[in-house]
Amino acid sequence: MSSFLFDDNGFQDVPNREVSTDLTAADDRTLRWAAPPLDAAMLDALIHYQQTYLSHAEAGQGTGALASAHTEALAASGLDSKKAEQGSALLRAFGGRRWAARKLQDKLGQLQGQSAAEAELRTRIQEELVKQERETDALARRYGDDALALLRAREAELLELHTRLTRLLTRG
């Protein structure tokens, strides 16, 4: 038996690089085992799923249209419900973080003056932007470095899908 309860016991697919007391890091390492691996083919299928879902759901009305859109999107993407939902959770987590970072960057670009109030606001926005970047990078603990690299490479496309999906589901 290992000398420490949380030693890896030779299982190094998710190395423990954390030195902080952040308990979510341990949760992410554990949840990584439950997450399906994301490769380019899986990402393509998830994007195709979301595009198909949006095209059908945006054209219809009510919950029946959403259910029908889900069925159509599953058939078009070749995904089963479980993989589609697990993958969509990843895309929502990534999209939400990147959307927030984009809005913060836009706000920074709007600040023109050098008043004390704007300097303070600029500092707070920059701190929050750093936090969003750190949280985005933390997704690699749960989904892997390769998965995060794939997502970052298609960030603009994923962000557009995230925005459309959020607008559809919140009707705002």
C-alpha positions in Angstrom: 0.0 0.0 0.0 1.2 3.5 -0.8 2.6 5.6 2.0 0.2 8.4 1.1 -3.5 8.0 0.3 -3.3 10.3 -2.8 -0.1 8.9 -4.3 -0.5 8.0 -7.9 0.6 4.3 -7.4 2.2 4.4 -10.8 -0.9 5.7 -12.7 0.6 8.8 -14.3 -1.8 9.6 -17.1 -2.9 12.6 -15.1 0.3 13.7 -13.2 -0.3 15.7 -10.0 1.4 19.0 -10.6 -0.6 20.9 -8.1 1.2 22.5 -5.2 -1.7 24.6 -3.9 -4.5 23.7 -1.5 -7.1 24.1 -4.3 -9.4 21.1 -3.8 -10.9 21.6 -7.3 -7.6 20.4 -8.7 -8.0 17.0 -7.0 -11.6 16.9 -8.2 -10.5 17.7 -11.8 -7.9 14.9 -11.7 -10.6 12.4 -10.6 -13.2 13.6 -13.0 -10.7 13.3 -15.9 -11.2 9.6 -15.7 -14.9 10.0 -16.5 -14.4 12.5 -19.3 -14.2 11.0 -22.8 -11.0 11.8 -24.6 -11.3 14.8 -27.0 -9.5 14.4 -30.3 -9.9 16.3 -33.6 -12.6 13.8 -34.9 -14.6 14.1 -31.6 -14.4 17.9 -31.7 -15.6 17.9 -35.3 -18.5 15.7 -34.4 -19.4 17.9 -31.4 -19.3 21.1 -33.6 -21.4 19.3 -36.2 -23.8 18.3 -33.5 -24.1 21.9 -32.2 -24.5 23.4 -35.7 -27.2 21.0 -36.6 -28.9 21.4 -33.2 -28.9 25.2 -33.6 -30.1 25.2 -37.2 -33.2 23.1 -36.3 -33.9 24.7 -32.9 -33.6 28.2 -34.2 -36.2 27.4 -36.9 -38.8 26.0 -34.5 -40.8 27.0 -31.5 -41.2 25.4 -28.0 -39.7 22.5 -26.3 -40.8 20.1 -29.0 -38.5 21.9 -31.4 -35.6 21.5 -29.0 -36.2 17.8 -28.6 -36.5 17.3 -32.4 -33.4 19.4 -32.9 -31.5 17.2 -30.4 -32.6 14.0 -32.2 -31.6 15.4 -35.6 -28.3 16.6 -34.3 -27.5 13.2 -32.8 -28.3 11.5 -36.1 -26.2 14.0 -38.2 -23.2 13.9 -35.9 -23.1 10.2 -35.3 -22.8 10.8 -31.5 -24.8 9.0 -28.9 -26.6 11.0 -26.2 -24.0 10.4 -23.5 -21.0 11.5 -25.6 -22.9 14.5 -27.0 -23.8 15.7 -23.5 -20.3 15.1 -22.1 -18.8 16.9 -25.0 -21.3 19.7 -24.8 -20.4 20.2 -21.2 -16.7 20.6 -22.2 -17.7 23.1 -24.9 -19.9 25.0 -22.5 -17.1 25.2 -19.9 -14.6 26.4 -22.5 -17.0 28.7 -24.2 -18.2 30.4 -21.0 -14.6 31.1 -19.9 -13.6 32.4 -23.3 -16.8 34.5 -23.7 -16.1 36.2 -20.3 -12.5 36.8 -21.3 -13.5 38.3 -24.6 -16.0 40.7 -22.8 -13.3 41.7 -20.4 -10.9 42.4 -23.2 -13.6 44.5 -25.0 -14.2 46.5 -21.8 -10.5 47.2 -21.5 -10.5 48.5 -25.0 -13.3 50.9 -24.3 -11.5 52.5 -21.3 -9.9 55.6 -22.7 -9.2 58.0 -19.9 -6.5 58.0 -17.2 -8.7 59.1 -14.3 -8.3 57.4 -10.9 -11.6 55.7 -11.2 -10.8 54.3 -14.7 -7.3 53.2 -13.5 -8.9 51.3 -10.7 -11.5 49.8 -13.0 -8.8 48.8 -15.5 -6.8 47.1 -12.7 -9.9 45.1 -11.5 -10.7 44.1 -15.1 -7.1 42.9 -15.7 -7.2 40.9 -12.5 -10.5 39.2 -13.6 -9.0 38.6 -17.0 -6.0 36.8 -15.4 -8.5 34.8 -13.4 -10.4 33.8 -16.5 -7.2 32.8 -18.3 -6.1 30.7 -15.3 -9.6 29.0 -15.2 -9.4 28.3 -18.9 -5.9 26.7 -18.4 -7.3 24.7 -15.5 -9.6 22.9 -18.0 -6.5 21.0 -19.0 -6.5 19.2 -15.7 -9.9 17.8 -16.4 -9.8 17.3 -20.1 -6.1 17.1 -20.9 -3.5 19.5 -22.5 -4.2 18.2 -26.0 -7.9 18.8 -25.7 -7.4 22.3 -24.5 -5.0 23.0 -27.4 -7.6 21.7 -29.8 -10.2 24.0 -28.3 -8.0 27.0 -28.3 -7.2 26.4 -32.0 -10.9 26.7 -32.9 -11.8 29.3 -30.2 -13.5 31.7 -32.6 -15.8 29.1 -34.0 -16.6 27.6 -30.6 -17.3 31.0 -29.2 -19.7 31.8 -31.9 -21.6 28.5 -31.3 -21.6 29.2 -27.6 -23.1 32.6 -28.0 -25.8 31.4 -30.4 -26.6 28.5 -28.1 -26.8 30.7 -25.0 -29.0 33.2 -26.9 -31.3 30.4 -28.0 -31.7 28.7 -24.6 -32.1 32.0 -22.7 -34.1 33.7 -25.5 -32.0 36.8 -24.9 
